[in-house]
Amino acid sequence: MGHAGMAATAVRYLRSVGAPTGVDTLPRPELRAVGEDERAPVDPGEFRRVLGHFASGVTIVAARDEDGPAGFACQSFASLSLDPPLVVFMVARTSTTWPRIARAGTFCVNVLGAEQGELCRAFAVSGADKFAGVAHAPAPVTGSPRLAGVPAWIDCTIRAVHTGGDHLIVVGAVEALGAEDDCAPLLFHRGRFGRFSA
């Protein structure tokens, strides 16, 4: 299935769950993963505090649709399969960037380095021109934005989208990738950026 087919699959999925596709002109519906009577007895603040003890890397997931580049900061990213090579990222169902990525059918995961905390903050805001002044080039297979100076990048097509509570689980098929071996990663732990020290 080509890029257009992947994009069409993602848009069909978004429509089936009532999510915005960027193609529709109707107001975006309020998305809810579970009803109030189904909620587990876990305080959201305590959930965030405890899960914040798990240190993660930080990425920017970026795509290009007919309106130009789009992207968002994402720490919910992981490798999924070696054979075939698959990766996965999670995105909030209320994200305004996700419909553009879904429409593109492709994305590039840009793994951020230790000195790129400000870049991450710029991509964590909603509504701004996140690519203003940010150097990038087309990833080799999909043409998705590959940011300059990142330690690693993974060029992907969308393979599948699954629901996961108030997030979507996006599986990507890896088309190309590359890395610089001597770059330290940007880490996120307990609400703050940090560095790895051996």
Sequence and secondary structure as in RCSB ss.txt:
>XXXX:A:sequence
MGHAGMAATAVRYLRSVGAPTGVDTLPRPELRAVGEDERAPVDPGEFRRVLGHFASGVTIVAARDEDGPAGFACQ
SFASLSLDPPLVVFMVARTSTTWPRIARAGTFCVNVLGAEQGELCRAFAVSGADKFAGVAHAPAPVTGSPRLAGV
PAWIDCTIRAVHTGGDHLIVVGAVEALGAEDDCAPLLFHRGRFGRFSA
>XXXX:A:secstr
  HHHHHHHHHHHHHHTT   SS  S      SS GGG  S  HHHHHHHHTTS EE EEEEEEETTEEEEEEES
 EEEEETTTTEEEEEEETT SSHHHHHHHTEEEEEE BTT HHHHHHHHSSSS TTTT  EEE TTT  EEETT 
SEEEEEEEEEEEEETTEEEEEEEEEEEEE TT  BEEEETTEEEE   
